[in-house]
Amino acid sequence: MGISISDLRNGRESDQTLENLLTALSLNLELRARYRVFEFEASQEGHNDVAGLFAELRRMEQQQIAELLSGLRNRLGAEFETTKELA
């Protein structure tokens, strides 16, 4: 079972770095979804060059999402390791 961004925010005391990672991830996910719609609309209106631009931006956004997820995993892993050491 997966964990949602709101679960991460609500389930623990978080620091500003964790909050920033979660906010950036949320914004990037929303933007990627919007780019898909923008791409479709541009294509429907015959603006294939602009549709291609939105497709490329969506691919770039996917890379940013992957990097943010990696940073989030590292941050949460470091938090888990610290908690384990204190136990």
N, C-alpha and C positions, 0 to 999 in steps of 0.2 A: 504494500500500500504506500502511495506517495504522501508527501507532506506539502502543504500549501504555504505560500508566502505568509499569509495571515497566521498560520499555525506557528511559524518561526517567530513572528513578531509577538504573538500573544503567549507563547509557551515558555518564555524565558526572559530573564533580564538581558537586555541587549545594550551594546555600546553603540556609539555613533557610527563606527566603521561597519558594523553589521547592518544597522539601519540604512546606511548609504548603499551598501551592496544590494539590499532588498529593494530599495527604491529604484536604483538604476536598472535592476533586473525587470521590475514591473514596467517601467517606462519603455525599455527596449522591447519587451514582449508586446506591449500595446502598439508600438510604432511598427514592428514587423507585421502585425496583423493589418494595420492601416495601409501599409505599402502594398499588400496583396490586393486590397480593394482598389487602391489608386491605380495599380497596374491594370486591373480588369477594366476599370472605367476608361482609362486612356486607350486601351486596346479597342474597346467597344466604339469609341469615338474616332477611331482610325489614326490615333497618334501613337504609332508603333515605336517611334524613337523614344517618346516619353514613357511608354509602357516598359521598354527595355531599361530605361533609367531606374524606374521603380523596382524592377526585378533585380537589378544589380544592387540597389540600396537594401533590398530585402536580404539578399545573400550576405552583404556586409554586416547587416544587423544580426544575422544568425551567428556570424563569427563572434561578434561582441557578446551575444548571449552566452555562447559557449565559454568565452573567457570569464564572464561574470559568474557563471555557474562553477567554474574551476576555482575562482577566488572565494566563492561562498563555501565550497567544499573544504578548501584549505582553512578558511576561518573557523568553520564549525569543527573541523578535525582538530585544530589547535586548541579550541575550547574544550573538546572532549578529552584530549590528552592532559590538559591542565586539571580538569575535574578528576580524571583517573588518578593522577599523581597525588592529589589532595586526599583521596579516599584511603 
